[in-house]
Amino acid sequence: MNFYSFSANKMNGQEVKMEEYKGKVVLIVNTASKCGFTPQFEALEDIYKEYKDQGLEILGFPCNQFAKQDPSSNEEINSFCKLNYGVTFTMFEKIDVNGTSAHPLYEFLKNKKRGLFNKEIKWNFTKFLVNKDGEVIGRYSPTTKPSKIKEDIINLLNA
């Protein structure tokens, strides 16, 4: 199994195969609408707008597993992201990132890049960076601002 073996459903229910992102740099983020880190949507969108034409994709996966900070429906989450932060990068249906019901893509990502103490996601806005060949090359904590990942993204885009 590799990154391109997985699929997920966009907010509109359309299945997306990760193989559609072959040859692109992909930043994957578990998001929440009512979190202290929610303003990171703005910085993520800024980076996306700046580098999407060079091959960057950002994939947002809402999750309600951390202090129930994204209890809304997929439609409400999608609307919130667009209205409040102008999000144009791809947002997927709400998923679990930990536990027995964790999305298979997240099980894969966590196994490829463990956290500081274990593989589990600790909080909303944990970020994974995947290179053009589908290799998971970075994992960033929720406190890591998107601007701090920008140099890594540029290096991968130029590789």
N, C-alpha and C positions, 0 to 999 in steps of 0.2 A: 504494500500500500504506500502511496505517496500523496502529496497534496492534491494532485490532479485526479485522484480516485474518488473524491468526495463530491457531494452536491448538497445544496440547501435551497430552501424556498424564499424567494424575495417577498416583500410585503404584500404584493398582489397575488401571492400563491404560486407564481411561476417558478418552476424548478430551474436552478442554475447549476451547471456542472463546473467545478473548479477548473477543468481543463480549458474552459473559455478564457482563462487568465494566463495561459501558456505564453511565455515571452514577456510577461509584465512583472513589475515589482508590486507586491500586494501587502498592505497593512491591514491586519484583522484586529478588530476591537470589540470587546463585549461592553455594551453601553447600558445606560440607565437614564431616564428622564428626570428623576428626582434625587440626584446624587450631588454631592459637593464637587465632583469632577465633571458634571454635565457641561459646564462651559467649555470643556475641551472640544466639544462639537465644533465650535467656531474655529479653533486652530486647526482641527483636522480638515475642515472644509477649505480653509485657506491653503493648506498644503496640497490638498487634492486639486483645487483650481489651478494652482501654480504648476503642478507636475503631471496632470492627467494626460496632457498631449505628448508627454515624453515617455508614457508607459506606466504611470502609477495608478493603481486601483486601491481604494479603501473600502473595506467591507465591514459594515456595522451589524452586530448581533445583539439586539436587546436581550436583557436577562433580568429576571426578577428574584434571583436567589440571594441577593445581598441586601438585607434589611428591607425587602419588599419595595425597592426603589424604582421599579417599573411595572406597576400593577395594571396599567392601562391595556386596552386592546391593541392589536397590531395597527389598526387604522388610526387610533388616537396617537400612538407613538410616532407613526410616520408623519402625521399632521403636525405634531409638536416639533419634530426635528426640522421640518421644512419651514414652518412659520417662525420659530424662535431663533433658528441658527442657519437657515438657508441651505440645509443639507441637500446636496445633489449627488453625493456618492451613494453607492448601493446599500440600502438597508434591507436586512433579512427579517423573517418572522422571529418572534421571541423564542428563545431556546434556553435550555439548561446547559451550563458549562461544567458543572461538577455533579457527582453522584451517579446513581445507576441510570438516570434518564439523560445524562449528558449527551449532547450531540456528538456523533462519531468524529466530525471534523475537529471538535475541541479535544476529544480524547487523543487524537493524532497529534495535534499541536502541543498539548501538555506532555506527551511522551517524548516529543522531539526536543523540547526546551523546557526543562524543569524550572521551578521557581527557586527561591533561596533555600527553603527547607524541604520542600516536596514538590510534587507536580501540580497540586490543586491550584485553581485560580483563587486568589485571596479577596478580590474586590472588583467592582466595576472599573472599566477602562484599563484593563490589562491588555497589552498590545503585543501582537506577534508580527514579525517582518519576514516575508517570504521572497526569495530572489527569483530571477527570471526563469530559473530551472526548476522551481517548485520546492527548493530547499528552505527549511525554516532556519533562518540564520540569527534571529534575535527575539528575545522576549523582554518586555519592558513593563515595569510596575505601573500601577494606576497613578502614582505621583509623578511619573516621568511625563513632562509636558511634551506634546507633539513636536514643538520646536526643537527639542533636544534629540529627536529622532531624525530630523531633517537631513543632517549630514550623512547618516547611514543610508537614507533613501537615495540621496543624490549619488553616493558612491555606487550603489547597486544599479541605478539607472544608467550610469556611465560605464558600467562594467561590460 
